Amino acid sequence: MSTFILAFVFFLAMVLAMAVGYMVQRKTISGSCGGLGALGIEKACDCPEPCDRKKQRQDKEAARERKLAEWKENQIL
Protein backbone atom coordinates (compact mmCIF):
# COMPACT_ATOMS: atom_id res chain seq x y z
CA MET A 1 0.00 0.00 0.00
CA SER A 2 2.86 2.37 0.74
CA THR A 3 4.22 1.84 -2.81
CA PHE A 4 0.88 2.92 -4.26
CA ILE A 5 0.75 6.02 -2.09
CA LEU A 6 4.36 6.90 -2.94
CA ALA A 7 3.70 6.49 -6.69
CA PHE A 8 0.51 8.56 -6.44
CA VAL A 9 2.31 11.36 -4.60
CA PHE A 10 5.12 11.28 -7.18
CA PHE A 11 2.73 11.61 -10.13
CA LEU A 12 0.74 14.29 -8.32
CA ALA A 13 3.98 16.24 -7.77
CA MET A 14 4.87 15.92 -11.48
CA VAL A 15 1.45 17.19 -12.56
CA LEU A 16 1.75 20.07 -10.11
CA ALA A 17 5.22 20.92 -11.43
CA MET A 18 3.96 20.93 -15.03
CA ALA A 19 1.03 23.16 -14.04
CA VAL A 20 3.32 25.65 -12.31
CA GLY A 21 5.67 25.57 -15.30
CA TYR A 22 2.80 26.35 -17.65
CA MET A 23 1.56 29.22 -15.49
CA VAL A 24 5.05 30.74 -15.32
CA GLN A 25 6.10 30.35 -18.98
CA ARG A 26 2.71 30.27 -20.77
CA LYS A 27 4.17 27.82 -23.30
CA THR A 28 2.27 24.77 -24.47
CA ILE A 29 3.81 21.34 -24.56
CA SER A 30 5.32 20.69 -27.99
CA GLY A 31 7.26 17.92 -29.64
CA SER A 32 10.89 18.16 -30.63
CA CYS A 33 10.44 17.50 -34.35
CA GLY A 34 7.59 19.90 -35.17
CA GLY A 35 5.31 17.29 -36.73
CA LEU A 36 4.43 16.85 -40.39
CA GLY A 37 4.37 20.60 -41.02
CA ALA A 38 8.12 20.77 -40.45
CA LEU A 39 8.61 18.25 -43.25
CA GLY A 40 6.50 20.23 -45.70
CA ILE A 41 3.66 17.68 -45.69
CA GLU A 42 0.21 19.29 -45.70
CA LYS A 43 -1.82 16.20 -44.86
CA ALA A 44 -1.20 12.73 -43.50
CA CYS A 45 -2.60 10.78 -46.45
CA ASP A 46 -1.72 11.27 -50.09
CA CYS A 47 -5.23 10.61 -51.37
CA PRO A 48 -6.06 12.50 -54.56
CA GLU A 49 -9.56 13.15 -53.25
CA PRO A 50 -10.72 13.76 -49.65
CA CYS A 51 -12.86 11.20 -47.85
CA ASP A 52 -16.65 11.55 -47.55
CA ARG A 53 -16.56 12.93 -44.02
CA LYS A 54 -14.09 15.64 -45.03
CA LYS A 55 -16.21 16.50 -48.09
CA GLN A 56 -19.25 16.90 -45.82
CA ARG A 57 -17.27 19.16 -43.48
CA GLN A 58 -16.05 21.25 -46.41
CA ASP A 59 -19.58 21.54 -47.82
CA LYS A 60 -20.92 22.55 -44.41
CA GLU A 61 -18.16 25.14 -44.01
CA ALA A 62 -18.79 26.53 -47.52
CA ALA A 63 -22.53 26.82 -46.79
CA ARG A 64 -21.74 28.66 -43.56
CA GLU A 65 -19.42 31.05 -45.40
CA ARG A 66 -22.13 31.72 -48.01
CA LYS A 67 -24.66 32.44 -45.25
CA LEU A 68 -22.24 34.82 -43.53
CA ALA A 69 -21.50 36.61 -46.81
CA GLU A 70 -25.23 36.93 -47.51
CA TRP A 71 -25.82 38.22 -44.00
CA LYS A 72 -23.03 40.80 -44.37
CA GLU A 73 -24.45 41.88 -47.72
CA ASN A 74 -27.95 42.39 -46.28
CA GLN A 75 -26.76 44.03 -43.10
CA ILE A 76 -28.36 47.42 -42.42
CA LEU A 77 -25.42 49.06 -40.73
Number of C-alpha atoms within 10 A of each C-alpha: 5 7 8 9 10 11 11 12 12 12 12 12 12 12 12 12 12 13 12 12 13 13 10 9 8 10 9 8 8 8 7 6 9 9 11 11 11 9 9 8 11 10 9 8 8 9 8 6 8 12 9 9 9 11 12 12 11 13 12 12 12 12 12 12 12 12 12 12 12 11 11 11 9 9 8 6 4
